[in-house]
Amino acid sequence: MKKVCLVMTMVLVMSATALAAKPFTIKLGVVTKSGAAQNIVAEKFRELLEARLDGAYTVKIYHSASIGNETEILHQIQMGTIHMGVITGGPFDTFDPIVRVINYTMFFIT
């Protein structure tokens, strides 16, 4: 019985070590091309996250609308296909029309 417990403990430790060694990749969608403001923000996010979390996470940026437009990126986030997106306020009103009121209010305030 002691040998079985020892083997199980070793298997758990090796599994945890293997999982800890493999970084989690965050998938981030951006519709703009390299050099655009949204892409610069995405690159800076990747730089800061990867530097501060010592390789526990990596960020894969899908730029130039390679995985779809902003509305499609929002749908993919909802489905869990990707994790994040740099999105403007425009496509949010397809999800909830009240967002239009917020956008108009912000326009008049500024």
C-alpha angles and dihedrals in degrees: 000000000000090000091053091051091047092050092047091050091050091049091050092048092048091047092050091048092050092049093047092051094055112076120224112243118221112207111216123187123207126174098204129084127252112290095030119120095254091051092048089054091049092050092049090049090053092047094050096042096048093045096048098043097049097234097311088121134029127191123222110197118206103198137174091045089289090152097035144284123305094275091050090048090053090051090050090051089052091050092046094240090125129017107218144011139190100232133174121221094259104087096042093084089067087065098041123006092209087076088072090065091051091049093050091047092052090049093055094043096054 
